[in-house]
Amino acid sequence: QMLLGLFRLGFLVELVSEPVIIGFTSGSAFLIAATQFTNFLGVPKCRYSPCHFHEALENVFEHTSDFQGPTILMGFLSLSFLLVAKYPLKKYLRNTKYKILPSFAP
């Protein structure tokens, strides 16, 4: 992206259709979520270095007996905090007298 901006080729991005961008973004999100399951559930990581989507899911289902309760609890608490910080906190901060605070919310 930096090179496109440096050489003034940003107009090329407009040639990529919106469904392609949405598909790429969705695929990336699924891959990131699947590779984070092992951390979220406390199971061992994949055997191979580039862990693909289906391999990450297989790994999680193979190690269901290895789920760790404290790790899952911490994961849910962290995820809950992020969701609360993103939506309700931003609405609350928007109504304060300090107008710069909402920009600090995620």
PyRosetta script that sets phi, psi and omega in degrees:
from pyrosetta import init, pose_from_sequence

init()
pose = pose_from_sequence("QMLLGLFRLGFLVELVSEPVIIGFTSGSAFLIAATQFTNFLGVPKCRYSPCHFHEALENVFEHTSDFQGPTILMGFLSLSFLLVAKYPLKKYLRNTKYKILPSFAP")
pose.set_psi(1, -38.4)
pose.set_omega(1, 179.8)
pose.set_phi(2, -64.8)
pose.set_psi(2, -40.6)
pose.set_omega(2, 179.6)
pose.set_phi(3, -66.1)
pose.set_psi(3, -37.6)
pose.set_omega(3, 177.0)
pose.set_phi(4, -61.8)
pose.set_psi(4, -41.2)
pose.set_omega(4, 178.4)
pose.set_phi(5, -70.0)
pose.set_psi(5, -38.1)
pose.set_omega(5, -179.0)
pose.set_phi(6, -64.8)
pose.set_psi(6, -41.5)
pose.set_omega(6, -179.1)
pose.set_phi(7, -93.4)
pose.set_psi(7, 11.9)
pose.set_omega(7, 178.0)
pose.set_phi(8, 56.6)
pose.set_psi(8, 45.4)
pose.set_omega(8, 179.6)
pose.set_phi(9, -112.5)
pose.set_psi(9, 23.3)
pose.set_omega(9, -178.4)
pose.set_phi(10, -62.2)
pose.set_psi(10, -23.6)
pose.set_omega(10, -179.8)
pose.set_phi(11, -64.9)
pose.set_psi(11, -19.6)
pose.set_omega(11, 179.5)
pose.set_phi(12, -66.2)
pose.set_psi(12, -26.9)
pose.set_omega(12, 179.0)
pose.set_phi(13, -64.1)
pose.set_psi(13, -32.0)
pose.set_omega(13, -179.8)
pose.set_phi(14, -69.1)
pose.set_psi(14, -18.1)
pose.set_omega(14, 179.2)
pose.set_phi(15, -77.7)
pose.set_psi(15, -18.3)
pose.set_omega(15, 177.9)
pose.set_phi(16, -82.2)
pose.set_psi(16, 127.1)
pose.set_omega(16, -176.2)
pose.set_phi(17, -71.3)
pose.set_psi(17, 156.3)
pose.set_omega(17, -178.4)
pose.set_phi(18, -62.8)
pose.set_psi(18, -41.1)
pose.set_omega(18, 177.3)
pose.set_phi(19, -59.6)
pose.set_psi(19, -34.4)
pose.set_omega(19, 178.2)
pose.set_phi(20, -66.3)
pose.set_psi(20, -43.4)
pose.set_omega(20, 179.1)
pose.set_phi(21, -65.0)
pose.set_psi(21, -42.8)
pose.set_omega(21, 179.1)
pose.set_phi(22, -64.4)
pose.set_psi(22, -42.5)
pose.set_omega(22, 178.4)
pose.set_phi(23, -63.2)
pose.set_psi(23, -42.9)
pose.set_omega(23, 178.9)
pose.set_phi(24, -63.9)
pose.set_psi(24, -43.4)
pose.set_omega(24, -179.7)
pose.set_phi(25, -65.4)
pose.set_psi(25, -43.1)
pose.set_omega(25, 179.3)
pose.set_phi(26, -64.6)
pose.set_psi(26, -43.3)
pose.set_omega(26, 177.8)
pose.set_phi(27, -61.3)
pose.set_psi(27, -41.0)
pose.set_omega(27, 178.0)
pose.set_phi(28, -64.5)
pose.set_psi(28, -41.1)
pose.set_omega(28, 179.8)
pose.set_phi(29, -63.8)
pose.set_psi(29, -42.7)
pose.set_omega(29, 177.8)
pose.set_phi(30, -63.3)
pose.set_psi(30, -41.9)
pose.set_omega(30, -179.8)
pose.set_phi(31, -65.4)
pose.set_psi(31, -43.4)
pose.set_omega(31, 178.5)
pose.set_phi(32, -64.6)
pose.set_psi(32, -44.0)
pose.set_omega(32, 179.7)
pose.set_phi(33, -62.9)
pose.set_psi(33, -42.6)
pose.set_omega(33, -178.6)
pose.set_phi(34, -65.9)
pose.set_psi(34, -37.4)
pose.set_omega(34, -179.2)
pose.set_phi(35, -75.8)
pose.set_psi(35, -17.2)
pose.set_omega(35, 178.6)
pose.set_phi(36, -89.7)
pose.set_psi(36, -9.4)
pose.set_omega(36, 178.3)
pose.set_phi(37, -57.3)
pose.set_psi(37, -39.6)
pose.set_omega(37, -178.2)
pose.set_phi(38, -63.2)
pose.set_psi(38, -40.8)
pose.set_omega(38, 178.1)
pose.set_phi(39, -69.7)
pose.set_psi(39, -39.3)
pose.set_omega(39, -176.8)
pose.set_phi(40, -67.9)
pose.set_psi(40, -35.5)
pose.set_omega(40, -176.0)
pose.set_phi(41, -99.5)
pose.set_psi(41, -9.9)
pose.set_omega(41, 177.6)
pose.set_phi(42, 77.9)
pose.set_psi(42, 30.7)
pose.set_omega(42, 178.1)
pose.set_phi(43, -101.6)
pose.set_psi(43, 161.5)
pose.set_omega(43, 179.0)
pose.set_phi(44, -61.9)
pose.set_psi(44, 153.8)
pose.set_omega(44, -179.6)
pose.set_phi(45, -73.5)
pose.set_psi(45, 169.4)
pose.set_omega(45, 177.9)
pose.set_phi(46, -60.5)
pose.set_psi(46, 153.4)
pose.set_omega(46, 179.8)
pose.set_phi(47, -71.4)
pose.set_psi(47, -33.0)
pose.set_omega(47, -175.0)
pose.set_phi(48, -101.6)
pose.set_psi(48, 150.3)
pose.set_omega(48, -175.5)
pose.set_phi(49, -62.5)
pose.set_psi(49, -58.4)
pose.set_omega(49, 174.9)
pose.set_phi(50, -83.7)
pose.set_psi(50, 98.0)
pose.set_omega(50, -176.6)
pose.set_phi(51, -84.1)
pose.set_psi(51, 113.6)
pose.set_omega(51, -179.5)
pose.set_phi(52, -80.3)
pose.set_psi(52, 168.6)
pose.set_omega(52, -174.8)
pose.set_phi(53, -56.3)
pose.set_psi(53, -52.6)
pose.set_omega(53, -176.8)
pose.set_phi(54, -67.5)
pose.set_psi(54, -32.9)
pose.set_omega(54, 177.9)
pose.set_phi(55, -68.3)
pose.set_psi(55, -37.1)
pose.set_omega(55, 178.0)
pose.set_phi(56, -65.0)
pose.set_psi(56, -41.8)
pose.set_omega(56, 178.5)
pose.set_phi(57, -67.6)
pose.set_psi(57, -41.2)
pose.set_omega(57, 176.7)
pose.set_phi(58, -60.0)
pose.set_psi(58, -41.3)
pose.set_omega(58, -179.7)
pose.set_phi(59, -61.6)
pose.set_psi(59, -42.2)
pose.set_omega(59, 179.8)
pose.set_phi(60, -64.9)
pose.set_psi(60, -44.2)
pose.set_omega(60, -178.6)
pose.set_phi(61, -71.4)
pose.set_psi(61, -27.7)
pose.set_omega(61, 176.1)
pose.set_phi(62, -70.2)
pose.set_psi(62, -28.7)
pose.set_omega(62, -174.6)
pose.set_phi(63, -111.1)
pose.set_psi(63, 34.0)
pose.set_omega(63, -179.7)
pose.set_phi(64, -63.2)
pose.set_psi(64, -27.3)
pose.set_omega(64, 178.6)
pose.set_phi(65, -74.8)
pose.set_psi(65, -13.5)
pose.set_omega(65, -179.0)
pose.set_phi(66, -95.0)
pose.set_psi(66, 5.9)
pose.set_omega(66, 179.2)
pose.set_phi(67, -58.1)
pose.set_psi(67, 138.3)
pose.set_omega(67, -179.1)
pose.set_phi(68, -112.8)
pose.set_psi(68, 119.1)
pose.set_omega(68, -176.6)
pose.set_phi(69, -56.2)
pose.set_psi(69, -50.9)
pose.set_omega(69, -179.4)
pose.set_phi(70, -60.9)
pose.set_psi(70, -35.4)
pose.set_omega(70, 179.0)
pose.set_phi(71, -67.5)
pose.set_psi(71, -42.1)
pose.set_omega(71, 178.5)
pose.set_phi(72, -64.6)
pose.set_psi(72, -42.5)
pose.set_omega(72, 179.1)
pose.set_phi(73, -61.0)
pose.set_psi(73, -46.3)
pose.set_omega(73, 179.0)
pose.set_phi(74, -63.5)
pose.set_psi(74, -37.6)
pose.set_omega(74, 177.5)
pose.set_phi(75, -63.4)
pose.set_psi(75, -45.2)
pose.set_omega(75, 178.9)
pose.set_phi(76, -66.4)
pose.set_psi(76, -38.4)
pose.set_omega(76, 177.5)
pose.set_phi(77, -64.5)
pose.set_psi(77, -41.8)
pose.set_omega(77, 178.7)
pose.set_phi(78, -65.8)
pose.set_psi(78, -43.8)
pose.set_omega(78, 178.8)
pose.set_phi(79, -64.0)
pose.set_psi(79, -39.8)
pose.set_omega(79, 177.5)
pose.set_phi(80, -63.2)
pose.set_psi(80, -42.8)
pose.set_omega(80, 178.7)
pose.set_phi(81, -61.2)
pose.set_psi(81, -43.2)
pose.set_omega(81, 180.0)
pose.set_phi(82, -63.3)
pose.set_psi(82, -40.4)
pose.set_omega(82, 179.8)
pose.set_phi(83, -69.1)
pose.set_psi(83, -39.8)
pose.set_omega(83, 177.8)
pose.set_phi(84, -67.1)
pose.set_psi(84, -39.1)
pose.set_omega(84, -179.9)
pose.set_phi(85, -68.3)
pose.set_psi(85, -28.7)
pose.set_omega(85, -176.4)
pose.set_phi(86, -79.9)
pose.set_psi(86, -47.1)
pose.set_omega(86, -171.9)
pose.set_phi(87, -99.5)
pose.set_psi(87, -68.4)
pose.set_omega(87, -175.8)
pose.set_phi(88, -65.7)
pose.set_psi(88, -37.3)
pose.set_omega(88, -178.3)
pose.set_phi(89, -66.2)
pose.set_psi(89, -38.2)
pose.set_omega(89, 179.5)
pose.set_phi(90, -65.2)
pose.set_psi(90, -39.7)
pose.set_omega(90, 176.5)
pose.set_phi(91, -64.7)
pose.set_psi(91, -40.2)
pose.set_omega(91, 179.8)
pose.set_phi(92, -65.8)
pose.set_psi(92, -43.8)
pose.set_omega(92, -178.0)
pose.set_phi(93, -69.0)
pose.set_psi(93, -25.8)
pose.set_omega(93, 179.7)
pose.set_phi(94, -65.0)
pose.set_psi(94, -28.9)
pose.set_omega(94, -176.8)
pose.set_phi(95, -91.2)
pose.set_psi(95, 5.6)
pose.set_omega(95, 179.3)
pose.set_phi(96, -85.3)
pose.set_psi(96, 168.0)
pose.set_omega(96, 179.8)
pose.set_phi(97, -78.1)
pose.set_psi(97, -14.3)
pose.set_omega(97, 178.3)
pose.set_phi(98, -93.6)
pose.set_psi(98, 98.4)
pose.set_omega(98, -172.3)
pose.set_phi(99, -71.7)
pose.set_psi(99, -14.4)
pose.set_omega(99, -178.3)
pose.set_phi(100, -82.6)
pose.set_psi(100, -20.0)
pose.set_omega(100, -175.8)
pose.set_phi(101, -60.6)
pose.set_psi(101, -39.8)
pose.set_omega(101, -179.6)
pose.set_phi(102, -59.7)
pose.set_psi(102, -25.2)
pose.set_omega(102, -179.9)
pose.set_phi(103, -71.7)
pose.set_psi(103, -18.7)
pose.set_omega(103, 177.5)
pose.set_phi(104, -84.6)
pose.set_psi(104, -18.0)
pose.set_omega(104, 177.5)
pose.set_phi(105, -72.8)
pose.set_psi(105, 145.9)
pose.set_omega(105, -178.0)
pose.set_phi(106, -63.8)
pose.dump_pdb("model.pdb")
